[in-house]
Amino acid sequence: MAETFRPGPAGPVSGFMDLALAQARAAAARGEVPVGAVIVRDGAVLAAAGNRTLELNDPTAHAEVLAIRLACAAVGSQRLPGADLYVTLEPCAMCAGAISFARLRRLYYGAGDPKGGAVDHGVRFYNQPTCHHAPDVYSGFAEREAADLLRSFFRDRRDPD
Amino acid sequence: MAETFRPGPAGPVSGFMDLALAQARAAAARGEVPVGAVIVRDGAVLAAAGNRTLELNDPTAHAEVLAIRLACAAVGSQRLPGADLYVTLEPCAMCAGAISFARLRRLYYGAGDPKGGAVDHGVRFYNQPTCHHAPDVYSGFAEREAADLLRSFFRDRRDPD
């Protein structure tokens, strides 16, 4: 896969999104849909994960859900107040719900997902009255890199040589 | 908790929903929100689970998600075509998404959930263009028992003696 790493602008958001992109690349190398996620609290990484739905035979093993499970296990709680999630792709409805239940403070995502996203597309879950905790949402970080990774992955799957 | 078991009408739906209700009661006995789920294919139970979010420190450990993970592990696939999910409460957005990703054929649920449901309330996920597989949905089975379990649980928590 011809994919060039392009560092983003300096600053902590860029650094944590770079870690999420590294998780997405590692997922692609495993044959998984390349999405990566990192959870950070007080400047420390609590968890980092990429998609593992194929490896684990688990349709819920999206990067965000795995990162939430890891971070919750690390802190011994089902809630992560004050923690922020960095993910390369706009979360789907399942992950948007998990982020809400985990009480994550902020969501930073890379590329928007008009087909499956549930934050700024689709059900826009955080704007609904049946959502009882919404993170602050920031988007468009490393957008091109995140989207390029997905495009390359699906292009290679369609055209395997 | 004064909660009387009331068998539903005869038939397989009732039988599998009774198993889901038993999982919900077991969850209540563990101090978890009493929701239970069962996954069935070709008349055989592939998985049964109740909420374990507190025990596992995992906000994604809803009954439906745990049952899906168990059933997928049992069959060695991240998809469960031809399988049906019985759950005592209308699924939330997270679980509705997981059910879609697992390609479950039918969803039978007990009580509706106007506050957090995402099937017939809230985002009505299966009616949205960003949902790429929707199960057939049947509801209202053992509705009173399922709702009574939840009411008793939250009443006991508010008023612990």
Chai-1 contact restraints between the chains, C-beta under 6 A:
chainA,res_idxA,chainB,res_idxB,connection_type,confidence,min_distance_angstrom,max_distance_angstrom,comment,restraint_id
A,T53,B,Q78,contact,1.0,0.0,6.0,A-B,restraint_1
A,N57,B,C72,contact,1.0,0.0,6.0,A-B,restraint_2
A,N57,B,A73,contact,1.0,0.0,6.0,A-B,restraint_3
A,N57,B,G76,contact,1.0,0.0,6.0,A-B,restraint_4
A,N57,B,S77,contact,1.0,0.0,6.0,A-B,restraint_5
A,N57,B,Q78,contact,1.0,0.0,6.0,A-B,restraint_6
A,D58,B,R69,contact,1.0,0.0,6.0,A-B,restraint_7
A,D58,B,C72,contact,1.0,0.0,6.0,A-B,restraint_8
A,D58,B,Q78,contact,1.0,0.0,6.0,A-B,restraint_9
A,P59,B,Q78,contact,1.0,0.0,6.0,A-B,restraint_10
A,P59,B,F101,contact,1.0,0.0,6.0,A-B,restraint_11
A,P59,B,A102,contact,1.0,0.0,6.0,A-B,restraint_12
A,T60,B,V65,contact,1.0,0.0,6.0,A-B,restraint_13
A,T60,B,A98,contact,1.0,0.0,6.0,A-B,restraint_14
A,V65,B,T60,contact,1.0,0.0,6.0,A-B,restraint_15
A,R69,B,D58,contact,1.0,0.0,6.0,A-B,restraint_16
A,C72,B,N57,contact,1.0,0.0,6.0,A-B,restraint_17
A,C72,B,D58,contact,1.0,0.0,6.0,A-B,restraint_18
A,A73,B,N57,contact,1.0,0.0,6.0,A-B,restraint_19
A,G76,B,N57,contact,1.0,0.0,6.0,A-B,restraint_20
A,S77,B,N57,contact,1.0,0.0,6.0,A-B,restraint_21
A,Q78,B,T53,contact,1.0,0.0,6.0,A-B,restraint_22
A,Q78,B,N57,contact,1.0,0.0,6.0,A-B,restraint_23
A,Q78,B,D58,contact,1.0,0.0,6.0,A-B,restraint_24
A,Q78,B,P59,contact,1.0,0.0,6.0,A-B,restraint_25
A,C92,B,G97,contact,1.0,0.0,6.0,A-B,restraint_26
A,A93,B,A93,contact,1.0,0.0,6.0,A-B,restraint_27
A,A93,B,G97,contact,1.0,0.0,6.0,A-B,restraint_28
A,A93,B,F125,contact,1.0,0.0,6.0,A-B,restraint_29
A,M94,B,M94,contact,1.0,0.0,6.0,A-B,restraint_30
A,M94,B,G97,contact,1.0,0.0,6.0,A-B,restraint_31
A,M94,B,A98,contact,1.0,0.0,6.0,A-B,restraint_32
A,G97,B,C92,contact,1.0,0.0,6.0,A-B,restraint_33
A,G97,B,A93,contact,1.0,0.0,6.0,A-B,restraint_34
A,G97,B,M94,contact,1.0,0.0,6.0,A-B,restraint_35
A,A98,B,T60,contact,1.0,0.0,6.0,A-B,restraint_36
A,A98,B,M94,contact,1.0,0.0,6.0,A-B,restraint_37
A,F101,B,P59,contact,1.0,0.0,6.0,A-B,restraint_38
A,A102,B,P59,contact,1.0,0.0,6.0,A-B,restraint_39
A,G116,B,T130,contact,1.0,0.0,6.0,A-B,restraint_40
A,G122,B,Q128,contact,1.0,0.0,6.0,A-B,restraint_41
A,G122,B,T130,contact,1.0,0.0,6.0,A-B,restraint_42
A,V123,B,V123,contact,1.0,0.0,6.0,A-B,restraint_43
A,V123,B,Q128,contact,1.0,0.0,6.0,A-B,restraint_44
A,F125,B,A93,contact,1.0,0.0,6.0,A-B,restraint_45
A,Q128,B,G122,contact,1.0,0.0,6.0,A-B,restraint_46
A,Q128,B,V123,contact,1.0,0.0,6.0,A-B,restraint_47
A,T130,B,G116,contact,1.0,0.0,6.0,A-B,restraint_48
A,T130,B,G122,contact,1.0,0.0,6.0,A-B,restraint_49
